[in-house]
């Protein structure tokens, strides 16, 4: 099953929206986030944009959207409505995977690319154009994208599994057959969907698991912060004592060895949290919407407790990770000191990026909860 070939509309050029890691253009030179920004900008400018231009398609990234407005809404609209999406899935960035899921479900044409060795296993079954960080590889990748575009423009793009499943459901268009012994139910009879209390029970259990995983993550952050501070003090002492480079190298080796386990623990905990947060977000969003449509004077104790739990959890994580900015700064250039540090620093940096998205989502839940609490002044 394929989507129809892209049609050229005379009143506007065809557009390709590019989703992928972007990094931070304002980060310090040499930092991981600045390196990520420069790398992915190069992929966009040297690989994706020229391949699209060959077929009269304009390529655009999120940081190239010039129109004022809500950036999240703009990104979602571009992901869903653009003629084509090219997705760089390197590293399995949570935001990228979320946006890619929207595109997959809609069934629009999409081409996957990714850095060799950094492809997420979640979409391993989807054909992906691999590249390496070399000029030769970039040129070859551009040609592969051009080939995929030529075939897609000519024959249409293959629909991926989510879109095929949705199309099959839509085409079926008939109710599920009744099971033997079932009687026909009237419209007034309730169905088997969970109610608000059912949602609260499920969310309460999920939040308990989430709290435990947050404890693991914050513990790892504290351990890494302590080890980093201890190492910095040791290096300062060695520098003041005019110690040879071999002594500083030995100190770095000890730090790398000490960081390996907590860095890996932090990376795994962050990945587990991102997965659980994605599952929770839908249920919490539904519960918040039900509470929003209920008169504040009619809110029961379970609803109030649910809203209070979201607020207290946000405040708790904010307090536990108050030194997160300091840790990000300390880790930023550490990978330049020795190759021994690259693996633990990569694990830590990836976890920190995921943690930012986790904290942002929790803050969004809490902001909505504060507005819905009866004693809120907002």
MOCORWO-V832756 format. One record per residue. N is the residue number from 1. SS is DSSP state (H for helix, E for strand, - for the rest). Layout:
BEGIN
n:N ss:SS
n:N ss:SS
END
This chain:
BEGIN
n:1 ss:-
n:2 ss:E
n:3 ss:-
n:4 ss:-
n:5 ss:-
n:6 ss:-
n:7 ss:-
n:8 ss:-
n:9 ss:E
n:10 ss:-
n:11 ss:-
n:12 ss:E
n:13 ss:-
n:14 ss:E
n:15 ss:E
n:16 ss:E
n:17 ss:E
n:18 ss:E
n:19 ss:E
n:20 ss:-
n:21 ss:-
n:22 ss:-
n:23 ss:-
n:24 ss:-
n:25 ss:-
n:26 ss:-
n:27 ss:-
n:28 ss:-
n:29 ss:-
n:30 ss:-
n:31 ss:-
n:32 ss:H
n:33 ss:H
n:34 ss:H
n:35 ss:H
n:36 ss:H
n:37 ss:H
n:38 ss:H
n:39 ss:H
n:40 ss:H
n:41 ss:H
n:42 ss:H
n:43 ss:H
n:44 ss:H
n:45 ss:H
n:46 ss:H
n:47 ss:H
n:48 ss:H
n:49 ss:H
n:50 ss:H
n:51 ss:H
n:52 ss:H
n:53 ss:H
n:54 ss:-
n:55 ss:-
n:56 ss:-
n:57 ss:E
n:58 ss:E
n:59 ss:E
n:60 ss:E
n:61 ss:E
n:62 ss:H
n:63 ss:H
n:64 ss:H
n:65 ss:-
n:66 ss:-
n:67 ss:-
n:68 ss:-
n:69 ss:-
n:70 ss:-
n:71 ss:H
n:72 ss:H
n:73 ss:H
n:74 ss:H
n:75 ss:H
n:76 ss:H
n:77 ss:H
n:78 ss:H
n:79 ss:H
n:80 ss:H
n:81 ss:H
n:82 ss:-
n:83 ss:-
n:84 ss:E
n:85 ss:E
n:86 ss:E
n:87 ss:E
n:88 ss:E
n:89 ss:-
n:90 ss:E
n:91 ss:-
n:92 ss:-
n:93 ss:-
n:94 ss:H
n:95 ss:H
n:96 ss:H
n:97 ss:H
n:98 ss:H
n:99 ss:H
n:100 ss:H
n:101 ss:H
n:102 ss:H
n:103 ss:H
n:104 ss:H
n:105 ss:H
n:106 ss:H
n:107 ss:-
n:108 ss:-
n:109 ss:-
n:110 ss:E
n:111 ss:E
n:112 ss:E
n:113 ss:E
n:114 ss:E
n:115 ss:E
n:116 ss:-
n:117 ss:-
n:118 ss:-
n:119 ss:E
n:120 ss:-
n:121 ss:H
n:122 ss:H
n:123 ss:H
n:124 ss:-
n:125 ss:-
n:126 ss:-
n:127 ss:-
n:128 ss:E
n:129 ss:E
n:130 ss:E
n:131 ss:E
n:132 ss:-
n:133 ss:-
n:134 ss:-
n:135 ss:H
n:136 ss:H
n:137 ss:H
n:138 ss:H
n:139 ss:H
n:140 ss:H
n:141 ss:H
n:142 ss:H
n:143 ss:H
n:144 ss:H
n:145 ss:H
n:146 ss:H
n:147 ss:H
n:148 ss:H
n:149 ss:H
n:150 ss:H
n:151 ss:H
n:152 ss:H
n:153 ss:H
n:154 ss:H
n:155 ss:H
n:156 ss:-
n:157 ss:-
n:158 ss:E
n:159 ss:-
n:160 ss:-
n:161 ss:H
n:162 ss:H
n:163 ss:H
n:164 ss:H
n:165 ss:H
n:166 ss:H
n:167 ss:H
n:168 ss:H
n:169 ss:H
n:170 ss:H
n:171 ss:H
n:172 ss:H
n:173 ss:-
n:174 ss:-
n:175 ss:-
n:176 ss:-
n:177 ss:-
n:178 ss:-
n:179 ss:-
n:180 ss:-
n:181 ss:-
n:182 ss:-
n:183 ss:-
n:184 ss:-
n:185 ss:-
n:186 ss:-
n:187 ss:-
n:188 ss:-
n:189 ss:-
n:190 ss:-
n:191 ss:-
n:192 ss:-
n:193 ss:-
n:194 ss:-
n:195 ss:-
n:196 ss:H
n:197 ss:H
n:198 ss:H
n:199 ss:H
n:200 ss:H
n:201 ss:H
n:202 ss:H
n:203 ss:H
n:204 ss:H
n:205 ss:H
n:206 ss:H
n:207 ss:H
n:208 ss:H
n:209 ss:H
n:210 ss:H
n:211 ss:H
n:212 ss:H
n:213 ss:H
n:214 ss:H
n:215 ss:H
n:216 ss:H
n:217 ss:H
n:218 ss:H
n:219 ss:H
n:220 ss:H
n:221 ss:H
n:222 ss:H
n:223 ss:H
n:224 ss:H
n:225 ss:H
n:226 ss:H
n:227 ss:H
n:228 ss:H
n:229 ss:H
n:230 ss:H
n:231 ss:H
n:232 ss:H
n:233 ss:H
n:234 ss:H
n:235 ss:H
n:236 ss:H
n:237 ss:H
n:238 ss:H
n:239 ss:H
n:240 ss:H
n:241 ss:-
n:242 ss:-
n:243 ss:-
n:244 ss:-
n:245 ss:H
n:246 ss:H
n:247 ss:H
n:248 ss:H
n:249 ss:H
n:250 ss:H
n:251 ss:H
n:252 ss:H
n:253 ss:H
n:254 ss:H
n:255 ss:H
n:256 ss:H
n:257 ss:H
n:258 ss:H
n:259 ss:H
n:260 ss:H
n:261 ss:H
n:262 ss:H
n:263 ss:H
n:264 ss:H
n:265 ss:H
n:266 ss:H
n:267 ss:H
n:268 ss:H
n:269 ss:H
n:270 ss:H
n:271 ss:H
n:272 ss:H
n:273 ss:H
n:274 ss:H
n:275 ss:H
n:276 ss:H
n:277 ss:H
n:278 ss:H
n:279 ss:H
n:280 ss:H
n:281 ss:H
n:282 ss:H
n:283 ss:H
n:284 ss:H
n:285 ss:H
n:286 ss:H
n:287 ss:H
n:288 ss:H
n:289 ss:H
n:290 ss:H
n:291 ss:H
n:292 ss:H
n:293 ss:-
n:294 ss:-
n:295 ss:-
n:296 ss:H
n:297 ss:H
n:298 ss:H
n:299 ss:-
n:300 ss:-
n:301 ss:H
n:302 ss:H
n:303 ss:H
n:304 ss:H
n:305 ss:H
n:306 ss:H
n:307 ss:H
n:308 ss:H
n:309 ss:H
n:310 ss:H
n:311 ss:H
n:312 ss:H
n:313 ss:H
n:314 ss:H
n:315 ss:H
n:316 ss:H
n:317 ss:H
n:318 ss:H
n:319 ss:H
n:320 ss:H
n:321 ss:-
n:322 ss:-
n:323 ss:-
n:324 ss:H
n:325 ss:H
n:326 ss:H
n:327 ss:H
n:328 ss:H
n:329 ss:H
n:330 ss:H
n:331 ss:H
n:332 ss:H
n:333 ss:-
n:334 ss:H
n:335 ss:H
n:336 ss:H
n:337 ss:-
n:338 ss:-
n:339 ss:H
n:340 ss:H
n:341 ss:H
n:342 ss:H
n:343 ss:H
n:344 ss:H
n:345 ss:H
n:346 ss:H
n:347 ss:H
n:348 ss:H
n:349 ss:H
n:350 ss:H
n:351 ss:H
n:352 ss:H
n:353 ss:H
n:354 ss:H
n:355 ss:H
n:356 ss:H
n:357 ss:H
n:358 ss:H
n:359 ss:H
n:360 ss:H
n:361 ss:H
n:362 ss:H
n:363 ss:H
n:364 ss:H
n:365 ss:H
n:366 ss:H
n:367 ss:H
n:368 ss:H
n:369 ss:H
n:370 ss:H
n:371 ss:H
n:372 ss:H
n:373 ss:-
n:374 ss:-
n:375 ss:-
n:376 ss:-
n:377 ss:-
n:378 ss:-
END
